[in-house]
């Protein structure tokens, strides 16, 4: 029995992540950010469970798990789903959202409201925008999928 409807393997979820990234690039919003971080984080679960993925590829997932941007994505995904992270100490210190005049990219978002700007602060003090996080996660997963011919 399957509960994954049209998604059958890790590559299907990778393709969804790309679609989520495209939507986020079009306009930053909480909804689109939520979709992207959830998909990007849980792609690791799909790679682990996909029988068509080689054991050597699965063994290479440690590099993904130890990546700073993956850890930020993990924290945002878990906090987005559960509101509070209680099972581990997050490596992400803060995520904030602003919207209004002169915030976000020019010409994006709803007229008169502007585009939402989402900034994330890592526990090491560095900051990254949701779009920078998206770019880093896309690069991380693209490299993984290309390296393992998935």
C-alpha positions in Angstrom: 0.0 0.0 0.0 1.3 3.5 -0.8 0.2 6.8 0.7 2.4 9.0 -1.5 0.0 9.3 -4.5 1.9 10.8 -7.5 5.3 10.8 -5.7 7.1 7.4 -6.2 10.8 8.1 -5.7 13.2 10.7 -4.4 13.6 12.3 -7.9 9.9 13.2 -7.8 10.4 15.1 -4.5 13.5 16.7 -5.9 11.5 18.0 -8.9 8.9 19.3 -6.5 11.6 21.1 -4.6 12.6 22.8 -7.8 9.0 23.9 -8.4 8.8 25.2 -4.9 12.1 27.1 -5.4 10.7 28.6 -8.6 7.6 29.8 -6.8 9.6 31.3 -4.0 11.9 33.0 -6.4 8.8 34.5 -8.1 7.5 36.0 -4.8 8.7 35.5 -1.3 5.9 34.6 1.1 5.5 32.6 4.3 3.5 30.0 2.4 6.1 29.6 -0.3 8.9 29.5 2.2 7.1 26.9 4.2 6.6 24.7 1.2 10.3 25.0 0.1 11.9 24.3 3.5 9.6 21.3 4.2 10.3 19.8 0.8 14.0 20.5 0.9 14.4 19.0 4.4 12.3 15.9 3.8 14.0 15.1 0.5 16.7 13.5 2.7 14.1 11.1 4.1 13.0 10.2 0.5 16.6 9.5 -0.6 17.0 7.2 2.5 13.9 5.3 1.8 14.0 5.1 -2.0 15.1 1.5 -3.0 16.4 2.8 -6.4 19.0 4.9 -4.6 22.4 3.2 -4.2 23.8 2.5 -0.8 26.8 4.6 -1.7 24.5 7.6 -2.3 22.7 7.0 0.9 26.1 6.9 2.7 26.9 10.3 1.2 23.8 11.8 3.0 26.0 12.6 6.0 27.5 15.5 4.0 24.0 16.8 3.4 23.1 16.5 7.1 26.2 18.3 8.3 25.7 21.2 5.9 24.9 24.5 7.7 22.2 25.4 5.2 20.6 22.0 5.5 20.6 22.4 9.3 18.9 25.8 9.0 16.3 24.2 6.6 15.8 21.4 9.1 15.2 23.9 11.9 12.8 26.0 9.9 10.9 22.9 8.7 10.5 21.5 12.1 9.5 24.8 13.7 7.1 25.4 10.9 5.4 22.0 11.4 5.5 21.9 15.2 5.7 25.6 16.2 8.4 24.8 18.8 11.5 22.6 18.5 11.7 20.4 21.6 13.6 17.3 20.5 17.0 18.9 19.8 18.8 22.2 20.1 18.4 24.1 16.9 21.4 25.6 15.1 19.2 28.4 13.9 18.9 31.3 16.4 16.1 33.3 14.8 13.9 33.8 11.7 12.1 37.0 11.1 9.7 38.4 8.6 9.0 41.9 7.5 6.7 43.4 4.9 5.9 46.9 3.9 7.2 49.9 2.0 10.7 49.5 0.7 11.0 45.9 2.0 11.6 42.9 -0.3 12.5 43.2 -4.0 11.3 46.0 -6.1 8.2 45.2 -8.1 7.4 42.0 -6.2 4.5 41.2 -4.0 1.1 42.7 -3.7 0.8 46.3 -4.9 0.9 48.6 -1.9 2.1 45.8 0.5 5.4 44.8 -1.2 7.1 41.5 -0.9 7.8 39.7 2.4 11.4 39.6 3.5 12.4 36.6 5.5 15.8 36.7 7.3 17.4 33.8 9.2 20.1 34.1 11.8 22.3 31.1 12.5 23.7 30.4 16.0 27.2 31.4 14.6 25.8 35.0 14.1 25.6 34.8 10.3 22.5 35.8 8.5 20.9 34.6 5.3 17.8 35.5 3.5 15.2 32.9 2.5 16.3 33.4 -1.1 20.0 32.8 -0.2 18.9 29.7 1.7 17.0 28.5 -1.3 20.0 29.0 -3.6 22.3 27.1 -1.2 19.8 24.2 -0.8 19.2 23.9 -4.6 23.0 23.8 -5.1 23.5 21.2 -2.4 20.8 18.9 -3.7 21.6 19.4 -7.4 25.2 18.5 -6.7 24.1 15.3 -4.8 21.7 14.2 -7.5 24.2 14.8 -10.3 27.0 13.1 -8.4 24.9 10.0 -7.9 23.1 10.1 -11.3 19.7 10.2 -9.7 
